């Protein structure tokens, strides 16, 4: 299932979506938290990205494991497999940060939405929750962006150096 799409390794196709979607989710979610006047314009995009981004990151890790298995079966040298394993470790960590970022972004949207205001909760509670979730989004976005860089850089070096 995670091996190929139209004759190309699925991993090669999906990683580009991750490289675009993680920074986009980070940017939109932080903007949503910091710019209350824009929330009504960004809520649908943040919610959609919060669901789609971790799913695409998961497909990238699964397809990467499939590709790594193929390379192991082909008898790749241990030093190359070590580099691939390091790249896979970065990718696994990126998935967890993308998942956390998506969850925090969804919680931010839910805590500031019309539905939250309709429950007659005290105003200070929604303000505090918005601040807490915005800080969580910013922190998780920072880590996710670092791991997008580390994962992408290690993968690109392997391709350009002829390891993969």
MARMAR-433330 format. One line per field, with one value per residue (C-alpha): residue number from 1; residue in three letters; x, y, z. Coordinates in Angstrom, 2 decimals, always signed. Layout:
pos: c(NUM_...)
code: c(ala_...)
c1: c(X_...)
c2: c(Y_...)
c3: c(Z_...)
This chain:
pos: c(1_2_3_4_5_6_7_8_9_10_11_12_13_14_15_16_17_18_19_20_21_22_23_24_25_26_27_28_29_30_31_32_33_34_35_36_37_38_39_40_41_42_43_44_45_46_47_48_49_50_51_52_53_54_55_56_57_58_59_60_61_62_63_64_65_66_67_68_69_70_71_72_73_74_75_76_77_78_79_80_81_82_83_84_85_86_87_88_89_90_91_92_93_94_95_96_97_98_99_100_101_102_103_104_105_106_107_108_109_110_111_112_113_114_115_116_117_118_119_120_121_122_123_124_125_126_127_128_129_130_131_132_133_134_135_136_137_138_139_140_141_142_143_144_145_146_147_148_149_150_151_152_153_154_155_156_157_158_159_160_161_162_163_164)
code: c(unk_unk_unk_unk_unk_unk_unk_unk_unk_unk_unk_unk_unk_unk_unk_unk_unk_unk_unk_unk_unk_unk_unk_unk_unk_unk_unk_unk_unk_unk_unk_unk_unk_unk_unk_unk_unk_unk_unk_unk_unk_unk_unk_unk_unk_unk_unk_unk_unk_unk_unk_unk_unk_unk_unk_unk_unk_unk_unk_unk_unk_unk_unk_unk_unk_unk_unk_unk_unk_unk_unk_unk_unk_unk_unk_unk_unk_unk_unk_unk_unk_unk_unk_unk_unk_unk_unk_unk_unk_unk_unk_unk_unk_unk_unk_unk_unk_unk_unk_unk_unk_unk_unk_unk_unk_unk_unk_unk_unk_unk_unk_unk_unk_unk_unk_unk_unk_unk_unk_unk_unk_unk_unk_unk_unk_unk_unk_unk_unk_unk_unk_unk_unk_unk_unk_unk_unk_unk_unk_unk_unk_unk_unk_unk_unk_unk_unk_unk_unk_unk_unk_unk_unk_unk_unk_unk_unk_unk_unk_unk_unk_unk_unk_unk)
c1: c(+0.00_+2.83_+5.24_+4.54_+2.25_+2.26_+5.67_+7.38_+8.20_+5.31_+7.75_+9.31_+5.91_+4.52_+7.55_+6.99_+3.51_+4.93_+7.55_+4.76_+1.98_+3.90_+5.16_+1.75_-0.01_+2.55_+2.11_-1.70_-2.14_+0.18_-1.54_-4.89_-3.79_-2.11_-4.54_-8.07_-9.51_-8.48_-9.82_-13.05_-10.98_-8.44_-10.53_-11.46_-7.89_-6.33_-8.83_-8.32_-4.52_-4.59_-6.22_-4.49_-0.89_-0.42_-2.10_+0.30_+3.26_+2.14_+1.94_+5.44_+6.84_+5.08_+6.18_+9.71_+9.76_+8.58_+11.37_+13.92_+12.74_+13.22_+16.75_+17.59_+16.32_+18.56_+21.55_+22.52_+25.81_+25.50_+26.93_+24.25_+21.55_+22.76_+22.23_+18.79_+17.99_+19.00_+16.78_+13.92_+14.41_+14.06_+10.94_+9.37_+10.00_+8.58_+5.40_+4.86_+5.46_+3.10_+0.48_+0.92_+0.81_-2.36_-4.02_-3.03_-4.25_-7.59_-7.95_-7.13_-9.80_-12.35_-11.62_-12.11_-14.95_-18.57_-19.42_-17.12_-18.68_-22.20_-21.64_-21.77_-18.32_-16.65_-14.80_-11.53_-11.59_-11.72_-8.95_-6.72_-7.36_-6.58_-3.28_-2.34_-3.14_-1.40_+1.77_+1.49_+1.03_+4.05_+6.31_+5.19_+5.47_+9.07_+9.99_+8.06_+9.86_+13.25_+12.45_+11.14_+14.55_+16.53_+14.51_+14.53_+18.19_+19.29_+17.09_+18.30_+21.95_+21.42_+19.87_+22.47_+25.34_+24.03_+23.29_+19.68)
c2: c(+0.00_+2.44_+1.19_+2.91_+5.29_+5.24_+3.55_+6.01_+5.31_+6.80_+8.24_+10.53_+12.00_+12.36_+14.02_+17.11_+17.48_+17.24_+19.89_+22.25_+21.37_+21.42_+25.02_+26.06_+24.61_+26.26_+29.65_+29.56_+28.22_+30.83_+33.57_+32.25_+32.42_+35.83_+37.67_+37.32_+39.57_+37.02_+33.95_+33.83_+33.72_+31.16_+28.73_+26.37_+26.33_+25.67_+22.91_+21.25_+21.48_+20.18_+16.98_+16.57_+17.38_+14.61_+12.14_+13.02_+12.89_+9.41_+8.26_+9.67_+7.67_+4.49_+4.83_+5.60_+2.41_+0.51_+2.05_+1.26_-2.36_-2.56_-1.17_-3.64_-6.50_-5.30_-5.65_-2.02_-1.54_-1.05_+2.49_+3.60_+1.85_+3.71_+7.05_+5.91_+4.86_+8.31_+9.95_+7.63_+8.59_+12.27_+11.45_+9.53_+12.46_+14.85_+12.79_+13.09_+16.83_+17.22_+15.21_+17.34_+20.53_+19.37_+18.48_+21.79_+23.72_+21.91_+22.60_+26.26_+26.51_+24.68_+26.78_+30.06_+29.03_+30.11_+26.81_+27.60_+31.04_+29.58_+27.49_+30.59_+30.02_+32.95_+35.22_+34.88_+31.10_+31.39_+34.02_+31.84_+28.75_+30.71_+31.90_+28.42_+26.77_+29.53_+29.02_+25.24_+25.74_+28.05_+25.66_+22.60_+24.56_+25.41_+21.79_+20.59_+23.09_+22.05_+18.41_+19.26_+20.78_+17.91_+15.23_+16.99_+17.87_+14.35_+12.89_+15.35_+14.72_+10.98_+11.52_+14.04_+11.94_+8.88_+6.88_+6.27)
c3: c(+0.00_+0.82_-1.81_-5.13_-6.92_-10.69_-10.76_-8.40_-4.77_-2.76_-0.22_-2.82_-3.66_-0.14_+1.45_-0.65_+0.79_+4.32_+3.56_+2.45_+4.90_+8.21_+7.76_+6.43_+9.47_+11.76_+10.10_+9.94_+13.48_+14.99_+12.99_+14.17_+17.79_+17.60_+15.33_+16.74_+14.02_+11.38_+13.16_+11.17_+7.96_+9.12_+11.20_+8.36_+6.98_+10.39_+11.14_+7.75_+7.96_+11.54_+10.30_+6.93_+7.97_+10.56_+8.21_+5.39_+7.80_+8.86_+5.22_+4.69_+7.62_+6.56_+2.95_+4.14_+6.21_+3.15_+1.06_+3.78_+3.79_+0.03_+0.34_+3.14_+0.97_-1.87_+0.44_+0.90_+2.80_+6.58_+6.53_+4.07_+6.05_+9.15_+7.40_+6.26_+9.80_+11.12_+8.52_+9.53_+13.17_+12.28_+10.27_+13.15_+15.50_+12.92_+12.75_+16.51_+16.46_+13.49_+15.37_+18.50_+16.44_+14.72_+18.04_+19.64_+16.60_+16.68_+20.39_+19.77_+17.09_+19.24_+22.32_+20.41_+18.12_+18.23_+19.91_+22.85_+23.27_+23.10_+26.25_+28.46_+29.90_+31.64_+29.18_+31.11_+30.60_+26.82_+26.87_+29.06_+26.94_+23.77_+25.28_+26.50_+23.17_+21.21_+23.26_+22.77_+19.02_+18.83_+20.76_+18.79_+15.54_+16.38_+17.02_+13.96_+11.73_+13.10_+12.34_+8.87_+8.24_+9.80_+8.04_+4.69_+4.87_+5.76_+3.02_+0.40_+1.31_+0.85_-2.57_-3.76_-2.43_-4.29_-1.15_-2.17)
